[in-house]
Amino acid sequence: MEDPHHCRHLCVDMQRMFAEDTPWNIPWMQRVRQPVAMIAGAFPAGTIFTRFVPPTTPAEAQGSWRDYYEKWPMMTRGELGDEMVDILPELRALAPPAIVFDKMVYSPWFDNRLHHFLRGQGVTTLIISGGETDVCVLAAILGAVDLGYAIILVKDAICSTSDETHDASLALFGRRFSNQLRLADTDEVLRWWQG
C-alpha cells in the first residue's frame, strides 16, 4: 500500500553520458529533465539518484559484460572520463542531502545494498523516474516488485531512445503490474507526496 510517509524517490541514471553527445545519448532525456528536477527538488532528502558506472576498461568487466564493453569501448570510464558518468548538474546540486548510489549493472537491487538501506529507513513506497524506460527503469521496477515495494512510476519523468518500447513498457506496467504499480504524472506525484 502506498504511504507518503515511508516513501523515497528513486531517480534512475539521469547522467551526463546519456544526456550529452555520446553514442548512448537519449534525446528524450532533455524532455524529462524538468519533471525529474521538480520531484527531486521538492524532496531532495527523499531522493536517491542511481548511476550506471561502466568499468575503466573492457578487461575489468565479467562474463557477457566484457563482450558488451568490447563493443562499446568508447563508453568505458577510461575513454569517457569519470565526469561524464555523473548525474546531470541540476541534480548534482541536490546531493547532499540527496544520495547518489552507484551500480555496475542495470538493476540497482543486484547486491542488496539499496534494499537494505531503504528497509533500514522503513521505506515501503518508491516513486520511480529516469531512464531508460525499457532497460534500467525496467530493471528497477521488476526488482522493486519482487522486494514488495509499492511503486509510483512517473510517466512524464521517464525516457527511452525508442518510442515503441517505451510505449509497450508503459502498457505492460499498467496491465501486468497494476497491483504493485501505479502510473502517475509529476503534478499528481507532488500533490500526493506533499499530502
Backbone as JSON Lines, residues from 0, in Angstrom:
{"i":0,"aa":"M","n":[0.84,-1.19,0.0],"ca":[0.0,0.0,0.0],"c":[0.88,1.25,0.0]}
{"i":1,"aa":"E","n":[0.58,2.2,-0.87],"ca":[1.36,3.43,-0.96],"c":[1.28,4.21,0.34]}
{"i":2,"aa":"D","n":[2.43,4.75,0.76],"ca":[2.48,5.51,2.01],"c":[3.41,6.7,1.82]}
{"i":3,"aa":"P","n":[2.87,7.93,1.75],"ca":[3.73,9.1,1.53],"c":[4.7,9.37,2.68]}
{"i":4,"aa":"H","n":[4.44,8.79,3.85],"ca":[5.33,8.99,5.0],"c":[6.49,8.01,5.02]}
{"i":5,"aa":"H","n":[6.44,6.99,4.17],"ca":[7.51,5.99,4.09],"c":[7.91,5.81,2.62]}
{"i":6,"aa":"C","n":[8.2,6.93,2.0],"ca":[8.41,6.98,0.55],"c":[9.77,7.59,0.22]}
{"i":7,"aa":"R","n":[10.36,7.13,-0.88],"ca":[11.56,7.73,-1.44],"c":[11.4,7.83,-2.96]}
{"i":8,"aa":"H","n":[12.09,8.8,-3.52],"ca":[12.14,8.99,-4.98],"c":[13.4,8.3,-5.48]}
{"i":9,"aa":"L","n":[13.26,7.28,-6.31],"ca":[14.38,6.59,-6.92],"c":[14.51,7.09,-8.36]}
{"i":10,"aa":"C","n":[15.51,7.9,-8.59],"ca":[15.74,8.51,-9.9],"c":[16.85,7.72,-10.6]}
{"i":11,"aa":"V","n":[16.51,7.07,-11.68],"ca":[17.39,6.1,-12.34],"c":[18.23,6.76,-13.44]}
{"i":12,"aa":"D","n":[19.53,6.79,-13.24],"ca":[20.52,7.02,-14.3],"c":[20.33,8.29,-15.13]}
{"i":13,"aa":"M","n":[19.98,9.38,-14.48],"ca":[19.9,10.67,-15.19],"c":[21.31,11.26,-15.23]}
{"i":14,"aa":"Q","n":[22.13,10.74,-16.15],"ca":[23.57,11.02,-16.18],"c":[23.98,11.77,-17.43]}
{"i":15,"aa":"R","n":[25.12,12.45,-17.31],"ca":[25.64,13.23,-18.43],"c":[25.91,12.36,-19.66]}
{"i":16,"aa":"M","n":[26.37,11.13,-19.47],"ca":[26.72,10.29,-20.62],"c":[25.5,9.9,-21.45]}
{"i":17,"aa":"F","n":[24.31,10.05,-20.88],"ca":[23.08,9.79,-21.63],"c":[22.44,11.07,-22.15]}
{"i":18,"aa":"A","n":[22.81,12.22,-21.58],"ca":[22.23,13.5,-21.97],"c":[23.07,14.26,-22.98]}
{"i":19,"aa":"E","n":[24.36,13.96,-23.02],"ca":[25.28,14.71,-23.88],"c":[25.61,13.92,-25.14]}
{"i":20,"aa":"D","n":[26.53,14.45,-25.94],"ca":[26.84,13.91,-27.26],"c":[27.75,12.69,-27.14]}
{"i":21,"aa":"T","n":[27.14,11.54,-26.87],"ca":[27.86,10.26,-26.8],"c":[27.06,9.23,-27.61]}
{"i":22,"aa":"P","n":[27.64,8.07,-27.88],"ca":[26.87,7.03,-28.59],"c":[25.65,6.54,-27.81]}
{"i":23,"aa":"W","n":[25.61,6.79,-26.51],"ca":[24.48,6.37,-25.68],"c":[23.51,7.53,-25.4]}
{"i":24,"aa":"N","n":[23.57,8.57,-26.17],"ca":[22.68,9.71,-25.96],"c":[21.22,9.29,-26.05]}
{"i":25,"aa":"I","n":[20.41,9.79,-25.1],"ca":[18.97,9.57,-25.1],"c":[18.31,10.92,-25.37]}
{"i":26,"aa":"P","n":[17.9,11.18,-26.61],"ca":[17.34,12.51,-26.93],"c":[16.19,12.91,-26.01]}
{"i":27,"aa":"W","n":[15.36,11.95,-25.63],"ca":[14.21,12.24,-24.76],"c":[14.61,12.77,-23.39]}
{"i":28,"aa":"M","n":[15.84,12.52,-22.98],"ca":[16.24,12.93,-21.63],"c":[16.05,14.43,-21.45]}
{"i":29,"aa":"Q","n":[16.23,15.21,-22.5],"ca":[16.04,16.65,-22.39],"c":[14.59,16.99,-22.01]}
{"i":30,"aa":"R","n":[13.66,16.17,-22.49],"ca":[12.23,16.39,-22.21],"c":[11.85,16.11,-20.77]}
{"i":31,"aa":"V","n":[12.56,15.17,-20.13],"ca":[12.17,14.77,-18.77],"c":[13.05,15.41,-17.69]}
{"i":32,"aa":"R","n":[14.04,16.18,-18.08],"ca":[14.92,16.81,-17.09],"c":[14.13,17.66,-16.09]}
{"i":33,"aa":"Q","n":[13.21,18.49,-16.6],"ca":[12.47,19.38,-15.72],"c":[11.56,18.63,-14.75]}
{"i":34,"aa":"P","n":[10.74,17.67,-15.21],"ca":[9.91,16.93,-14.25],"c":[10.73,16.19,-13.19]}
{"i":35,"aa":"V","n":[11.83,15.57,-13.62],"ca":[12.7,14.87,-12.66],"c":[13.23,15.86,-11.64]}
{"i":36,"aa":"A","n":[13.72,17.0,-12.1],"ca":[14.29,18.0,-11.19],"c":[13.22,18.58,-10.25]}
{"i":37,"aa":"M","n":[11.97,18.69,-10.74],"ca":[10.9,19.18,-9.88],"c":[10.65,18.24,-8.7]}
{"i":38,"aa":"I","n":[10.59,16.94,-8.98],"ca":[10.36,15.97,-7.9],"c":[11.55,15.94,-6.95]}
{"i":39,"aa":"A","n":[12.75,15.84,-7.51],"ca":[13.96,15.78,-6.67],"c":[14.13,17.07,-5.88]}
{"i":40,"aa":"G","n":[13.83,18.2,-6.51],"ca":[13.97,19.49,-5.84],"c":[12.96,19.69,-4.72]}
{"i":41,"aa":"A","n":[11.77,19.11,-4.88],"ca":[10.75,19.22,-3.83],"c":[11.1,18.36,-2.62]}
{"i":42,"aa":"F","n":[11.82,17.25,-2.86],"ca":[12.15,16.31,-1.79],"c":[13.6,15.83,-1.92]}
{"i":43,"aa":"P","n":[14.58,16.74,-1.83],"ca":[15.96,16.29,-2.03],"c":[16.43,15.25,-1.0]}
{"i":44,"aa":"A","n":[16.02,15.4,0.25],"ca":[16.42,14.43,1.27],"c":[15.74,13.09,1.08]}
{"i":45,"aa":"G","n":[14.69,13.06,0.27],"ca":[13.97,11.82,0.0],"c":[14.3,11.23,-1.36]}
{"i":46,"aa":"T","n":[15.38,11.72,-1.99],"ca":[15.73,11.29,-3.34],"c":[17.02,10.49,-3.34]}
{"i":47,"aa":"I","n":[17.02,9.42,-4.14],"ca":[18.22,8.61,-4.38],"c":[18.44,8.6,-5.88]}
{"i":48,"aa":"F","n":[19.61,9.07,-6.31],"ca":[19.98,9.03,-7.71],"c":[20.86,7.81,-7.95]}
{"i":49,"aa":"T","n":[20.5,6.96,-8.93],"ca":[21.41,5.89,-9.3],"c":[22.28,6.35,-10.46]}
{"i":50,"aa":"R","n":[23.48,5.77,-10.51],"ca":[24.38,6.0,-11.64],"c":[24.84,4.65,-12.18]}
{"i":51,"aa":"F","n":[24.71,4.47,-13.47],"ca":[25.24,3.29,-14.15],"c":[26.72,3.57,-14.42]}
{"i":52,"aa":"V","n":[27.6,2.81,-13.78],"ca":[29.03,3.09,-13.81],"c":[29.76,2.03,-14.64]}
{"i":53,"aa":"P","n":[30.22,2.38,-15.84],"ca":[30.98,1.43,-16.65],"c":[32.36,1.17,-16.04]}
{"i":54,"aa":"P","n":[32.99,0.06,-16.42],"ca":[34.36,-0.2,-15.95],"c":[35.34,0.77,-16.6]}
{"i":55,"aa":"T","n":[36.55,0.81,-16.1],"ca":[37.58,1.66,-16.7],"c":[38.0,1.12,-18.06]}
{"i":56,"aa":"T","n":[38.09,-0.2,-18.17],"ca":[38.42,-0.86,-19.44],"c":[37.52,-2.07,-19.61]}
{"i":57,"aa":"P","n":[37.34,-2.56,-20.84],"ca":[36.54,-3.78,-21.04],"c":[37.08,-4.97,-20.25]}
{"i":58,"aa":"A","n":[38.4,-5.05,-20.06],"ca":[39.0,-6.19,-19.36],"c":[38.55,-6.29,-17.91]}
{"i":59,"aa":"E","n":[38.07,-5.18,-17.32],"ca":[37.59,-5.21,-15.94],"c":[36.21,-5.84,-15.81]}
{"i":60,"aa":"A","n":[35.48,-5.94,-16.91],"ca":[34.11,-6.46,-16.88],"c":[34.12,-7.99,-16.86]}
{"i":61,"aa":"Q","n":[33.04,-8.57,-16.32],"ca":[32.91,-10.01,-16.2],"c":[31.91,-10.57,-17.2]}
{"i":62,"aa":"G","n":[32.14,-11.8,-17.64],"ca":[31.18,-12.51,-18.48],"c":[30.78,-11.75,-19.72]}
{"i":63,"aa":"S","n":[29.47,-11.73,-20.01],"ca":[28.99,-11.08,-21.22],"c":[29.15,-9.56,-21.16]}
{"i":64,"aa":"W","n":[29.33,-9.02,-19.95],"ca":[29.6,-7.58,-19.85],"c":[30.92,-7.23,-20.52]}
{"i":65,"aa":"R","n":[31.9,-8.14,-20.51],"ca":[33.16,-7.86,-21.2],"c":[32.91,-7.71,-22.7]}
{"i":66,"aa":"D","n":[32.12,-8.63,-23.27],"ca":[31.77,-8.52,-24.7],"c":[31.04,-7.2,-24.97]}
{"i":67,"aa":"Y","n":[30.15,-6.83,-24.06],"ca":[29.39,-5.59,-24.19],"c":[30.33,-4.39,-24.3]}
{"i":68,"aa":"Y","n":[31.31,-4.31,-23.39],"ca":[32.21,-3.16,-23.4],"c":[33.29,-3.26,-24.47]}
{"i":69,"aa":"E","n":[33.52,-4.45,-24.99],"ca":[34.39,-4.54,-26.17],"c":[33.68,-3.95,-27.39]}
{"i":70,"aa":"K","n":[32.34,-4.03,-27.4],"ca":[31.56,-3.38,-28.45],"c":[31.5,-1.87,-28.24]}
{"i":71,"aa":"W","n":[31.49,-1.43,-26.97],"ca":[31.35,-0.01,-26.63],"c":[32.57,0.5,-25.84]}
{"i":72,"aa":"P","n":[33.79,0.32,-26.34],"ca":[34.96,0.75,-25.56],"c":[35.0,2.26,-25.3]}
{"i":73,"aa":"M","n":[34.37,3.02,-26.2],"ca":[34.34,4.48,-26.04],"c":[33.47,4.91,-24.86]}
{"i":74,"aa":"M","n":[32.69,3.98,-24.3],"ca":[31.82,4.29,-23.17],"c":[32.38,3.78,-21.84]}
{"i":75,"aa":"T","n":[33.6,3.27,-21.85],"ca":[34.26,2.92,-20.59],"c":[34.76,4.21,-19.93]}
{"i":76,"aa":"R","n":[34.97,4.16,-18.62],"ca":[35.43,5.36,-17.92],"c":[36.81,5.79,-18.38]}
{"i":77,"aa":"G","n":[37.64,4.84,-18.8],"ca":[38.96,5.2,-19.3],"c":[38.9,6.07,-20.54]}
{"i":78,"aa":"E","n":[37.9,5.87,-21.38],"ca":[37.74,6.66,-22.6],"c":[36.82,7.86,-22.39]}
{"i":79,"aa":"L","n":[35.75,7.64,-21.65],"ca":[34.71,8.64,-21.48],"c":[35.08,9.71,-20.46]}
{"i":80,"aa":"G","n":[35.76,9.27,-19.39],"ca":[36.09,10.17,-18.28],"c":[35.06,10.05,-17.17]}
{"i":81,"aa":"D","n":[35.5,10.11,-15.94],"ca":[34.6,9.95,-14.79],"c":[33.52,11.03,-14.73]}
{"i":82,"aa":"E","n":[33.82,12.23,-15.19],"ca":[32.86,13.32,-15.08],"c":[31.59,13.06,-15.9]}
{"i":83,"aa":"M","n":[31.72,12.3,-16.99],"ca":[30.55,12.01,-17.83],"c":[29.62,10.97,-17.2]}
{"i":84,"aa":"V","n":[30.14,10.25,-16.2],"ca":[29.32,9.26,-15.51],"c":[28.42,9.92,-14.47]}
{"i":85,"aa":"D","n":[28.72,11.16,-14.12],"ca":[27.98,11.82,-13.05],"c":[26.55,12.17,-13.48]}
{"i":86,"aa":"I","n":[25.7,12.41,-12.48],"ca":[24.33,12.84,-12.74],"c":[24.34,14.25,-13.31]}
{"i":87,"aa":"L","n":[23.22,14.65,-13.89],"ca":[23.1,15.97,-14.5],"c":[23.4,17.07,-13.48]}
{"i":88,"aa":"P","n":[23.97,18.19,-13.91],"ca":[24.39,19.24,-12.97],"c":[23.28,19.73,-12.04]}
{"i":89,"aa":"E","n":[22.06,19.9,-12.57],"ca":[20.98,20.4,-11.73],"c":[20.59,19.39,-10.65]}
{"i":90,"aa":"L","n":[20.84,18.12,-10.9],"ca":[20.58,17.08,-9.91],"c":[21.74,16.95,-8.94]}
{"i":91,"aa":"R","n":[22.95,17.08,-9.45],"ca":[24.15,17.02,-8.6],"c":[24.07,18.1,-7.53]}
{"i":92,"aa":"A","n":[23.5,19.25,-7.85],"ca":[23.37,20.35,-6.88],"c":[22.5,19.97,-5.68]}
{"i":93,"aa":"L","n":[21.7,18.92,-5.82],"ca":[20.8,18.48,-4.73],"c":[21.44,17.42,-3.82]}
{"i":94,"aa":"A","n":[22.63,16.96,-4.18],"ca":[23.29,15.89,-3.42],"c":[24.58,16.38,-2.77]}
{"i":95,"aa":"P","n":[24.67,16.36,-1.43],"ca":[23.6,16.05,-0.5],"c":[22.59,17.21,-0.4]}
{"i":96,"aa":"P","n":[21.44,16.96,0.2],"ca":[21.04,15.81,1.0],"c":[20.6,14.59,0.19]}
{"i":97,"aa":"A","n":[20.33,14.73,-1.11],"ca":[20.02,13.54,-1.91],"c":[21.24,12.61,-1.9]}
{"i":98,"aa":"I","n":[20.99,11.34,-2.13],"ca":[22.03,10.32,-2.1],"c":[22.3,9.85,-3.52]}
{"i":99,"aa":"V","n":[23.57,9.58,-3.82],"ca":[23.95,9.01,-5.11],"c":[24.39,7.57,-4.87]}
{"i":100,"aa":"F","n":[23.78,6.66,-5.62],"ca":[24.02,5.23,-5.45],"c":[24.56,4.67,-6.76]}
{"i":101,"aa":"D","n":[25.77,4.13,-6.75],"ca":[26.4,3.6,-7.96],"c":[26.1,2.11,-8.13]}
{"i":102,"aa":"K","n":[25.97,1.72,-9.41],"ca":[25.74,0.32,-9.76],"c":[26.5,0.02,-11.05]}
{"i":103,"aa":"M","n":[26.93,-1.2,-11.2],"ca":[27.7,-1.59,-12.39],"c":[26.83,-2.32,-13.42]}
{"i":104,"aa":"V","n":[25.57,-2.6,-13.05],"ca":[24.65,-3.34,-13.91],"c":[23.35,-2.56,-14.02]}
{"i":105,"aa":"Y","n":[22.4,-3.08,-14.77],"ca":[21.14,-2.37,-14.98],"c":[20.33,-2.21,-13.69]}
{"i":106,"aa":"S","n":[20.3,-3.26,-12.88],"ca":[19.46,-3.25,-11.69],"c":[20.15,-2.62,-10.49]}
{"i":107,"aa":"P","n":[19.44,-1.75,-9.76],"ca":[20.02,-1.2,-8.52],"c":[19.92,-2.17,-7.34]}
{"i":108,"aa":"W","n":[19.25,-3.31,-7.55],"ca":[19.0,-4.27,-6.46],"c":[20.01,-5.41,-6.44]}
{"i":109,"aa":"F","n":[20.92,-5.45,-7.39],"ca":[21.78,-6.61,-7.63],"c":[22.5,-7.11,-6.38]}
{"i":110,"aa":"D","n":[23.07,-6.22,-5.59],"ca":[23.86,-6.66,-4.43],"c":[23.17,-6.39,-3.08]}
{"i":111,"aa":"N","n":[21.91,-6.0,-3.12],"ca":[21.09,-5.77,-1.92],"c":[21.44,-4.54,-1.09]}
{"i":112,"aa":"R","n":[22.46,-3.77,-1.47],"ca":[22.82,-2.59,-0.67],"c":[21.67,-1.59,-0.61]}
{"i":113,"aa":"L","n":[21.06,-1.32,-1.76],"ca":[19.98,-0.33,-1.81],"c":[18.78,-0.82,-0.99]}
{"i":114,"aa":"H","n":[18.42,-2.07,-1.14],"ca":[17.28,-2.62,-0.41],"c":[17.51,-2.54,1.11]}
{"i":115,"aa":"H","n":[18.69,-2.92,1.56],"ca":[18.99,-2.85,2.99],"c":[18.94,-1.41,3.5]}
{"i":116,"aa":"F","n":[19.44,-0.49,2.71],"ca":[19.39,0.93,3.09],"c":[17.95,1.41,3.22]}
{"i":117,"aa":"L","n":[17.12,1.11,2.24],"ca":[15.73,1.56,2.26],"c":[14.94,0.9,3.4]}
{"i":118,"aa":"R","n":[15.12,-0.39,3.57],"ca":[14.41,-1.08,4.65],"c":[14.84,-0.53,6.02]}
{"i":119,"aa":"G","n":[16.11,-0.18,6.14],"ca":[16.6,0.4,7.39],"c":[15.93,1.73,7.71]}
{"i":120,"aa":"Q","n":[15.43,2.41,6.69],"ca":[14.72,3.67,6.87],"c":[13.2,3.49,6.88]}
{"i":121,"aa":"G","n":[12.75,2.26,6.82],"ca":[11.31,1.99,6.85],"c":[10.58,2.33,5.58]}
{"i":122,"aa":"V","n":[11.29,2.4,4.45],"ca":[10.67,2.77,3.18],"c":[9.83,1.61,2.63]}
{"i":123,"aa":"T","n":[8.6,1.92,2.24],"ca":[7.71,0.91,1.66],"c":[7.22,1.3,0.26]}
{"i":124,"aa":"T","n":[7.38,2.58,-0.11],"ca":[6.88,3.1,-1.38],"c":[8.01,3.79,-2.14]}
{"i":125,"aa":"L","n":[8.08,3.52,-3.44],"ca":[9.08,4.16,-4.29],"c":[8.4,4.92,-5.42]}
{"i":126,"aa":"I","n":[8.81,6.16,-5.6],"ca":[8.47,6.94,-6.79],"c":[9.64,6.76,-7.73]}
{"i":127,"aa":"I","n":[9.4,6.29,-8.95],"ca":[10.5,6.0,-9.88],"c":[10.43,6.91,-11.09]}
{"i":128,"aa":"S","n":[11.59,7.51,-11.41],"ca":[11.76,8.36,-12.59],"c":[13.08,7.98,-13.25]}
{"i":129,"aa":"G","n":[13.36,8.56,-14.42],"ca":[14.68,8.39,-15.04],"c":[14.66,7.67,-16.36]}
{"i":130,"aa":"G","n":[15.79,7.02,-16.68],"ca":[15.94,6.36,-17.97],"c":[16.75,5.08,-17.86]}
{"i":131,"aa":"E","n":[16.67,4.24,-18.81],"ca":[15.68,4.19,-19.86],"c":[14.5,3.33,-19.43]}
{"i":132,"aa":"T","n":[13.34,3.7,-19.91],"ca":[12.1,3.01,-19.55],"c":[12.2,1.5,-19.7]}
{"i":133,"aa":"D","n":[12.81,1.05,-20.81],"ca":[12.83,-0.36,-21.18],"c":[14.14,-1.05,-20.84]}
{"i":134,"aa":"V","n":[15.0,-0.41,-20.04],"ca":[16.26,-1.05,-19.63],"c":[16.43,-0.87,-18.12]}
{"i":135,"aa":"C","n":[17.09,0.19,-17.69],"ca":[17.4,0.35,-16.26],"c":[16.16,0.67,-15.42]}
{"i":136,"aa":"V","n":[15.22,1.43,-15.96],"ca":[13.96,1.66,-15.23],"c":[13.2,0.35,-15.1]}
{"i":137,"aa":"L","n":[13.16,-0.42,-16.17],"ca":[12.52,-1.73,-16.12],"c":[13.15,-2.62,-15.05]}
{"i":138,"aa":"A","n":[14.48,-2.66,-15.01],"ca":[15.18,-3.48,-14.01],"c":[14.88,-2.99,-12.59]}
{"i":139,"aa":"A","n":[14.8,-1.68,-12.41],"ca":[14.48,-1.13,-11.09],"c":[13.07,-1.5,-10.67]}
{"i":140,"aa":"I","n":[12.14,-1.43,-11.61],"ca":[10.74,-1.76,-11.3],"c":[10.58,-3.24,-10.96]}
{"i":141,"aa":"L","n":[11.14,-4.12,-11.79],"ca":[10.97,-5.55,-11.55],"c":[11.58,-5.96,-10.21]}
{"i":142,"aa":"G","n":[12.74,-5.43,-9.89],"ca":[13.34,-5.73,-8.59],"c":[12.53,-5.2,-7.44]}
{"i":143,"aa":"A","n":[11.99,-3.99,-7.59],"ca":[11.17,-3.39,-6.53],"c":[9.88,-4.19,-6.32]}
{"i":144,"aa":"V","n":[9.29,-4.68,-7.41],"ca":[8.11,-5.54,-7.3],"c":[8.46,-6.81,-6.53]}
{"i":145,"aa":"D","n":[9.57,-7.45,-6.91],"ca":[9.98,-8.68,-6.22],"c":[10.21,-8.45,-4.73]}
{"i":146,"aa":"L","n":[10.72,-7.27,-4.38],"ca":[11.04,-6.97,-2.98],"c":[9.85,-6.43,-2.21]}
{"i":147,"aa":"G","n":[8.71,-6.23,-2.87],"ca":[7.49,-5.87,-2.18],"c":[7.21,-4.39,-2.01]}
{"i":148,"aa":"Y","n":[7.92,-3.54,-2.72],"ca":[7.66,-2.1,-2.63],"c":[6.4,-1.74,-3.43]}
{"i":149,"aa":"A","n":[5.64,-0.77,-2.93],"ca":[4.6,-0.13,-3.73],"c":[5.32,0.87,-4.63]}
{"i":150,"aa":"I","n":[4.91,0.96,-5.88],"ca":[5.64,1.77,-6.85],"c":[4.7,2.77,-7.51]}
{"i":151,"aa":"I","n":[5.18,4.02,-7.61],"ca":[4.53,5.03,-8.42],"c":[5.51,5.39,-9.53]}
{"i":152,"aa":"L","n":[5.16,5.07,-10.76],"ca":[6.01,5.35,-11.9],"c":[5.56,6.66,-12.53]}
{"i":153,"aa":"V","n":[6.49,7.61,-12.61],"ca":[6.16,8.96,-13.1],"c":[6.27,8.97,-14.62]}
{"i":154,"aa":"K","n":[5.13,8.85,-15.28],"ca":[5.13,8.6,-16.72],"c":[5.67,9.76,-17.55]}
{"i":155,"aa":"D","n":[5.63,10.99,-17.03],"ca":[6.21,12.12,-17.78],"c":[7.62,12.44,-17.3]}
{"i":156,"aa":"A","n":[8.22,11.56,-16.48],"ca":[9.58,11.77,-15.98],"c":[10.44,10.52,-16.22]}
{"i":157,"aa":"I","n":[10.05,9.74,-17.25],"ca":[10.87,8.61,-17.69],"c":[11.09,8.74,-19.19]}
{"i":158,"aa":"C","n":[12.19,8.17,-19.68],"ca":[12.54,8.34,-21.08],"c":[13.23,7.11,-21.63]}
{"i":159,"aa":"S","n":[13.23,7.03,-22.96],"ca":[13.87,5.93,-23.68],"c":[14.35,6.44,-25.03]}
{"i":160,"aa":"T","n":[15.22,5.67,-25.66],"ca":[15.62,6.02,-27.03],"c":[14.61,5.5,-28.05]}
{"i":161,"aa":"S","n":[13.68,4.66,-27.6],"ca":[12.73,4.04,-28.52],"c":[11.29,4.34,-28.1]}
{"i":162,"aa":"D","n":[10.56,5.04,-28.95],"ca":[9.14,5.29,-28.7],"c":[8.37,3.98,-28.56]}
{"i":163,"aa":"E","n":[8.67,3.05,-29.43],"ca":[7.91,1.8,-29.48],"c":[8.06,1.01,-28.18]}
{"i":164,"aa":"T","n":[9.28,0.81,-27.71],"ca":[9.45,0.02,-26.49],"c":[9.08,0.81,-25.24]}
{"i":165,"aa":"H","n":[9.21,2.14,-25.28],"ca":[8.72,2.97,-24.17],"c":[7.21,2.79,-24.01]}
{"i":166,"aa":"D","n":[6.48,2.93,-25.1],"ca":[5.03,2.8,-25.06],"c":[4.61,1.38,-24.66]}
{"i":167,"aa":"A","n":[5.3,0.38,-25.21],"ca":[5.0,-1.01,-24.87],"c":[5.29,-1.27,-23.38]}
{"i":168,"aa":"S","n":[6.34,-0.69,-22.87],"ca":[6.68,-0.87,-21.45],"c":[5.61,-0.25,-20.55]}
{"i":169,"aa":"L","n":[5.17,0.96,-20.88],"ca":[4.11,1.59,-20.08],"c":[2.83,0.76,-20.1]}
{"i":170,"aa":"A","n":[2.5,0.22,-21.28],"ca":[1.31,-0.64,-21.37],"c":[1.48,-1.89,-20.52]}
{"i":171,"aa":"L","n":[2.66,-2.48,-20.57],"ca":[2.95,-3.66,-19.75],"c":[2.84,-3.35,-18.27]}
{"i":172,"aa":"F","n":[3.46,-2.26,-17.83],"ca":[3.42,-1.89,-16.41],"c":[1.98,-1.68,-15.95]}
{"i":173,"aa":"G","n":[1.2,-0.97,-16.77],"ca":[-0.17,-0.66,-16.39],"c":[-1.08,-1.87,-16.33]}
{"i":174,"aa":"R","n":[-0.84,-2.85,-17.23],"ca":[-1.7,-4.04,-17.27],"c":[-1.23,-5.14,-16.34]}
{"i":175,"aa":"R","n":[0.04,-5.49,-16.42],"ca":[0.52,-6.68,-15.72],"c":[0.92,-6.44,-14.28]}
{"i":176,"aa":"F","n":[1.23,-5.19,-13.92],"ca":[1.72,-4.91,-12.57],"c":[0.82,-3.94,-11.83]}
{"i":177,"aa":"S","n":[-0.46,-3.9,-12.2],"ca":[-1.36,-2.89,-11.64],"c":[-1.58,-3.04,-10.14]}
{"i":178,"aa":"N","n":[-1.33,-4.2,-9.57],"ca":[-1.45,-4.36,-8.12],"c":[-0.25,-3.8,-7.37]}
{"i":179,"aa":"Q","n":[0.9,-3.75,-8.04],"ca":[2.12,-3.28,-7.4],"c":[2.56,-1.89,-7.87]}
{"i":180,"aa":"L","n":[1.97,-1.4,-8.94],"ca":[2.49,-0.19,-9.57],"c":[1.33,0.69,-10.02]}
{"i":181,"aa":"R","n":[1.52,1.99,-9.83],"ca":[0.56,2.97,-10.33],"c":[1.29,3.95,-11.23]}
{"i":182,"aa":"L","n":[0.71,4.26,-12.37],"ca":[1.24,5.28,-13.27],"c":[0.65,6.63,-12.88]}
{"i":183,"aa":"A","n":[1.5,7.65,-12.8],"ca":[1.04,8.99,-12.44],"c":[1.92,10.0,-13.15]}
{"i":184,"aa":"D","n":[1.45,11.25,-13.23],"ca":[2.31,12.3,-13.78],"c":[2.93,13.1,-12.63]}
{"i":185,"aa":"T","n":[3.83,13.98,-12.97],"ca":[4.6,14.71,-11.97],"c":[3.71,15.49,-11.02]}
{"i":186,"aa":"D","n":[2.72,16.21,-11.55],"ca":[1.85,17.0,-10.67],"c":[1.1,16.13,-9.68]}
{"i":187,"aa":"E","n":[0.6,14.98,-10.13],"ca":[-0.08,14.05,-9.23],"c":[0.85,13.57,-8.12]}
{"i":188,"aa":"V","n":[2.06,13.22,-8.5],"ca":[3.04,12.71,-7.54],"c":[3.36,13.77,-6.5]}
{"i":189,"aa":"L","n":[3.59,15.0,-6.93],"ca":[3.92,16.07,-5.99],"c":[2.76,16.34,-5.03]}
{"i":190,"aa":"R","n":[1.54,16.36,-5.56],"ca":[0.38,16.55,-4.68],"c":[0.26,15.42,-3.67]}
{"i":191,"aa":"W","n":[0.44,14.2,-4.12],"ca":[0.32,13.02,-3.25],"c":[1.39,13.04,-2.15]}
{"i":192,"aa":"W","n":[2.63,13.31,-2.53],"ca":[3.73,13.24,-1.57],"c":[3.68,14.41,-0.59]}
{"i":193,"aa":"Q","n":[3.22,15.56,-1.05],"ca":[3.13,16.72,-0.16],"c":[1.94,16.62,0.76]}
{"i":194,"aa":"G","n":[1.05,15.65,0.48],"ca":[-0.07,15.39,1.38],"c":[-1.15,16.43,1.32]}
